Amino acid sequence: MSGFTSSLKVGPKLGNGHFGDVHLGSDDIHPELAVKVIRPKDTDTPEKWQQRKEDLVKEGANLKKATHDNVVQVYYVNRSTTEDAIYLVMELCERGSLQKPYEAGPISSPEVHRIATHICHGLGSLHDREMLHRDLKPGNILVTKNGIVKLGDFGLVTDEMVLGYADLGYSYTDHLAPESHGTGLSSKKSDFWALGMTLYRLLHGDAWYRQGPLPRYSVREGGYADRLTWLPHISGKWRRLVRAMLTDDTETRLATSRGALDALAVIAGEVAWECTLNEGSVRWTREIKGRRIEVDLVRQGKLWSWAAVSHPLGKGSKKTLGSSGGPVAKALADSQLRKYLGG
């Protein structure tokens, strides 16, 4: 690896993660950069940290080869000359990661479809180079100012770290494939398991995701895909795609970029409902032909009721388009809504 780029300037912190703080930076060639500053952990012995530094510097040459529109470009990796740290210098993705949009609530099907398509191209590029991501989750998916979705933080997790990293309780644990729980080994197929978990989370948002049993406690038992709960607007096509990625059997798991892109092609063009979760209620909205459609699902004790109302964006009167006809069991309300919403 070439010597440290002396023109690098490290500016204010943009965010932080398990592997280090991310700062805004620049050098003589790039007016704006992202610089991940990787420092020793409290649990690192001097020997362990020294080995990790050497491994990261060696891996830098490999990371630079991962050139693709949907992969964050790493420019160089080297030891800092001013502190005991490794600087991972890469392109800046101005809109940040998908972590905050995911935490804000469900992302619409068409937008998740666009994100998934970009991710599949990027992940396929890494796999074609015999590289694994090992840490695919909303926080490691970045977006440029032009809306291009890119995979970031690839190559930082190694198989030697997988189970130990998972035991720390980070969200990574929820994306650990069942076979990895036992062996601590990663593969292209375990990357696609993590992609399936990521798509499920983006479609439902953080609040919904945390209502159910977290996979870190149940994936190793098997059959996790069969226990997923779904918002009623999520179509059968999405459900089949996610379940196919979360199949326990590695022989039948959907685990190729080409296969995933083919499945996504079938989903293209679905109705774009915006979904908002509140305490005891859910609202879906969309605009069409000068009107705003609002569908509200409301808890009433142990029962639920829903109604769909069309509001004019200009002149006109509101219209009731459908309803549960009064309080009904949650399963019946979900079934009715799935039919109405197109899920």
Secondary structure, DSSP 8 states (H G I E B T S, - for coil): -----TT-EEEEEEEEETTEEEEEEE-SS-SSEEEEEE---TT--HHHHHHHHHHHHHHHHHHHT--BTTB--EEEEEE-SSSS-EEEEE---TT-BSHHHHHHS---HHHHHHHHHHHHHHHHHHHHTT------SGGGEEE-TT--EEE-STTS--TTTHHHHHHTT-GGGGG--HHHHHH----HHHHHHHHHHHHHHHHHHHHHHTTS--GGGTGGGS-GGGG----TTS-HHHHHHHHHHT-S-TTTS---HHHHHHHHHHHTT----EEEEETTEEEEEEEETTEEEEEEEEEETTEEEEEEEEEESSSS--EEEEE-SS-B-HHHHHHHHHHHHT-
